[in-house]
């Protein structure tokens, strides 16, 4: 069978690789001039630069960890970002180092007592209805105001009171002195970047990769062929927004090469005040322990943007209204396009981590192949 995979990101590349392994012919259409989607990395001054934002691989699934290690060796990078609030520095995720810096508490019971007293003052119950209530119930009003509110509202372009509570539940809160951001057993950065992983996945005589090729330029031709289509773009765009636009957030990246060895001393620094327009600065060389030109470094500022047609979508906004609209598109897809499979963050309108993206792709592989 012949498959047309739209998009060469992680989801599309995993599917293409697995289909080719089973003897199927695959055409991969990529509108950009490179493979890899948003995990694409580019070498600058010997430094692997994450062109579309920081990507740290982490998972608790041993099978997924084994799978991705078939394509690259990983270092033992541990994600330990810090927060900059008006030049005050705090450890992330929220842990005893954070609470000690903020309140002077030393013991976990004192930190918990402080949080509980702040919850009682604001009459926050145990069933938060929005992100603000959820954050305060987890870490109290002081942490919320300094380290959550400004950053989150910049990131999503909405008041924290109008964002769903589940968004903040992804962030660990620990009553230990542990700066490891993730709770996952396996984590790291691929040595040499992510691009070689995708190139290995797509390295098959049965896979034909077409760069600078937009599916929509020849949409009817592909839909009228005998090919099965794996579509990893926006599901609402596929249907010409007939039912309305789903909401996304976009990003703008300002990447600069600097004539110095070490700019900020950490891979990721979040800027949590509302006045600073960017959300974080990434210094890429720290992902691989200072590899590359010792006299140079590369830094990227991330500016959240409102999405509109023509912008690159990065994050789906999974609130109630968008979930309802997405479910309507799913019904339309099943009825009108049974030969098209929608996958990935945009096709399935979900905030996937990389391990979840691989799992979702392998589930489609199992169902299809």
Secondary structure, 3 states (H helix, E strand, C coil): CEEEEECCCHHHHHHHHHHHHCCCEEEEECCCCCCCHHHCEEEECCEEEECCCCCCEEECCHHHHHHHCCCCCECCCCCCCEEEECCEEEECCECHHHHHHHHCCCCHHHHHHHHHHHHHHHCCCCCCCCHHHHHHHHHHHHHHHHHHHHHHHHHHCCCHHHCCHHHHHHCCECCCCCCCCCCCCEEECECCCCHHHHHHHCCCCCEEEECCCCHHHHHHHHHCCCCEEEECCCHHHHCCCCCCCCCEEEEEEEEEEECCCCCCCCCEEEECCCCCCCCEEEEHHHHHCCCCCCCCEEEEEEEEEECCCCCCCCEECCCHHHHHHHHHHHHHHHHHCCCEEECHHHHCCCCCCHHHHHHHHHHHHHHHC
